[in-house]
Structures are given as structure tokens and as C-alpha cells.
Amino acid sequence: MSKTILITGGSRGIGRETARLCGERGWSVAINYVSNENAAAETVALVEAAGGKAVALAGDVAQEKDVIAMFSQTVTAFGPITGVVNNAGIVGEKSSVADFSVERMRKIFDTNTLGAYLVAREAARLMPLSKGGQGGSIVNMSSRAAALGSAHEYVDYAGSKGAVDTLTTGLSNELAGDGVRVNAVRPGLIETEIHASGGQPGRAERVGALTPMKRAGTATEVAEAVVWLLSDASSYVTGTFLDVSGGR
């Protein structure tokens, strides 16, 4: 069965791989990005080459009007939304809490927490059966950092993902009887660009070697979990957390 999926932060890393795998299933994918138009276009091409349909949508998840617009544009392009991957997120440079600036914390929480809640809110307005939607699946991108805390590195990032875990539990209970499943994937040390954006390009490889599996994970391994939660194969799964973390 074909699906229409909106992926926030879909132009790179886990978002890009999720989009590509959705394309392999023949699904239609709306790929949200903030500023890297070229990367978004590359992701669209990957989805189309895999057999799906795709469109790139510019927008900042921390801005309410942008979030509302990306949902509207997705429906215009492909019809009713049946899956949302609440994936957009950022991290700051390695730092202890005592050295956090207010500007840094606001930026992290505006994108990772407020942004995630805005996206979830719009999904909850459009997807439930009682609101004229077709039901479906929301997958929130959390992190193992929510449980581990990321001391001396990214406690603000970890806290923002802890809020995503709470969102997952609460929203899953609100929508479970209305045709919408809500789950979270919690990646561990994954080889993506987010580590370089935080000033530690080799972090995934370095810390991944300390996991029980002795390696970092890949964006594809996380994306496989996300696509399973989007698919009908997980039809009786809601309110759960799927750790893709090599046992860490």
C-alpha cells in the first residue's frame, strides 16, 4: 500500500536514508530542509531513483508558520499524510553545563523540543480518523542521550531528547484509539554529519568502539527501524522506544 511520508530534517544523515528506503517501497516522500537546497535536491533524486516520488520543502521546524506550511504543501503534492518522521535536530559544541550560553540553549530547545512538538501537533491535527485523516504512524527521533545524559558534552541536547520521549508517551496515548501510532527511535553513536556540526567529527567512531558491538552504527541501520515503524508490519506497536545503539 502506498503511503505519504513527511520527513523533517530529511536532506542528510538519518533523514536522507529514511527517505531513500521509503522510496524503495514506492512511497511518496516530502523532504523538509532548512537551508541546504542542494542536499535536499540530492535526496529527492535518491528517492526517485529508488522508485518513489519526492518533493523538497524548505522550512524551519522552530517556526510555527513553516511547520503549518510544510504539512499543507505535502498534502497538496501527494494527498493525505500517513506518516511523519519527526527527525529535525541539532547539537552544540562539546561543553559542560556551567559553560552553556543562553543563546546556545535556546537554539537547541527551539529546534529539538519546540520544533518536535510543533510537528507533532500538526500531525495530530491532520492524521487522526476523527479529524478526517487516514490514520498512520508518527516516528519521533529521540536519542540514547536522553537516558545517558551526555555529561560534559551535550546535556542540553540530551534534555531536549528527553522531552521528545515524554511527547512520544503522551501523544501515543492520546491518538492510539484514533488510528495513529506514535513511537520513537533512539539512535546511539551513528556515523552522521551531526558530530562534525558539534565540533567532533570523529566522535561516532571513537565512542562507538566502546559499545558492546564495538562499532558505530550507520544511518541506514537507524532508517530501517524508522521505516519498520512507519509500515503496516508494526501495526500493533505504539508508545514504544526502539533503541538502535549497539547495546549501549
C-alpha positions, 0 to 999 in steps of 0.5 A: 500500500502506498503511503505519504511520508513527511520527513523533517530534517530529511536532506542528510544523515538519518533523514536522507536514508529514511527517505531513500528506503521509503522510496524503495517501497514506492512511497511518496516522500516530502523532504523538509530542509532548512537551508541546504537546497542542494542536499535536499535536491540530492535526496529527492533524486535518491528517492526517485531513483529508488522508485518513489516520488519526492518533493523538497520543502524548505522550512524551519521546524522552530517556526510555527508558520513553516511547520503549518506550511510544510504539512499543507504543501505535502498534502497538496503534492501527494494527498493525505499524510500517513506518516511523519518522521519527526527527525529535525535536530541539532547539537552544540559544541562539546561543553559542560553545563556551567559553560552553556550560553543562553543563546546556545540553549535556546537554539537547541530547545527551539529546534529539538523540543519546540520544533518536535512538538510543533510537528507533532501537533500538526500531525495530530491535527491532520492524521487522526480518523476523527479529524478526517485523516487516514490514520498512520504512524508518527516516528519521533527521533529521540536519542540514547542521550536522553537516558545517558545524559551526555555529561560534559558534552551535550546535556542540553541536547540530551534534555531536549531528547528527553522531552521528545520521549515524554511527547512520544508517551503522551501523544501515543496515548492520546491518538492510539484509539484514533488510528495513529501510532506514535513511537520513537527511535533512539539512535546511539553513536551513528556515523552522521554529519551531526558530530562534525556540526558539534565540533567532533567529527570523529566522535561516532567512531571513537565512542562507538568502539566502546559499545558492546558491538564495538562499532558505530552504527550507520544511518541506514541501520537507524532508517530501517527501524524508522521505516519498520515503524512507519509500515503496516508490519508494526501495526500493533506497536505504539508508545514504544522506544526502539533503541538502535545503539549497539547495546549501549 
